[in-house]
């Protein structure tokens, strides 16, 4: 049973195709980019997958995400005296935009048409679709050894939205 599963994954990777509705000019570029990725990048992330650091992890996650029609963003993490961890989510995570600068919802203008509010642009684009896809990376000691490694953990594997037709 295991051998059949591996063969199916390999054949899926070998015949990777862009979304049928992806524009033809983007299909060729996308296909070249995806085919240049290591084969392991095209497989779904696995629990306890090892990395040299967060840079190599995000490269692998972005490669996988590109081949599947989404993108990955780092939402938290770093290295401090208590813990070394990173948290990554689908770019479509969240329910509402973060408004750190306390901007108004709309631009308000005076009689001369000049903005009177902190917000300078009216039409801004948001990507929130409340997608639950989430993984994390922790620096852990490997059981039974003295070695430490960056290990991937999976919080949620599913998406709540359609994948992009043209992920470029």
C-alpha positions, 0 to 999 in steps of 0.5 A, spaced: 500 500 500 505 504 501 509 503 495 502 505 491 501 511 494 509 514 493 508 512 486 501 516 485 505 522 488 511 521 484 506 521 478 502 527 480 509 531 481 511 529 474 505 531 470 504 538 474 500 542 470 497 549 471 490 551 472 486 550 466 484 557 466 491 560 468 492 565 462 497 562 457 503 567 458 503 565 465 502 558 464 509 557 461 512 561 466 509 558 472 510 551 469 518 553 469 518 555 476 515 549 479 519 544 475 525 548 477 523 546 484 526 540 488 521 534 488 520 534 495 517 542 495 511 539 491 509 534 496 504 537 502 508 539 508 509 533 513 509 533 521 516 533 524 519 535 517 526 537 519 529 544 516 536 547 517 532 554 519 526 558 518 529 561 511 529 553 508 522 552 511 519 558 508 522 556 501 520 549 501 513 552 504 512 557 498 514 552 493 509 548 495 504 553 496 505 556 489 504 549 486 497 549 489 495 556 488 496 560 494 502 563 498 504 563 505 506 568 510 510 568 517 505 571 522 509 570 528 516 568 531 523 569 532 528 566 537 529 569 544 531 566 550 525 562 552 523 559 545 525 559 538 519 558 533 515 561 527 508 560 525 506 560 518 499 561 515 495 562 508 496 569 506 488 569 506 488 568 514 484 572 518 477 575 518 479 582 518 484 587 516 489 589 522 489 596 523 495 598 527 496 605 524 488 606 527 486 609 520 479 611 518 475 606 514 474 612 508 478 618 506 475 624 508 476 630 504 475 638 505 472 643 500 478 643 496 479 636 495 485 635 500 485 629 505 483 631 512 484 624 515 490 619 516 488 614 510 490 617 504 487 612 499 480 610 498 481 603 495 485 598 498 485 590 497 484 585 502 485 578 502 482 575 508 478 569 507 478 566 514 483 560 512 485 556 517 491 553 514 497 553 519 504 550 520 509 552 525 516 551 526 520 549 532 527 548 534 527 542 538 532 536 541 531 530 537 529 524 542 534 520 544 540 524 541 544 530 543 542 533 536 537 539 535 533 541 529 528 545 526 521 541 526 515 542 522 508 542 526 502 542 522 496 545 526 491 545 520 491 542 513 485 545 510 483 551 506 477 555 506 477 558 499 478 556 492 486 556 490 488 562 485 488 560 478 494 564 477 498 564 483 503 569 480 
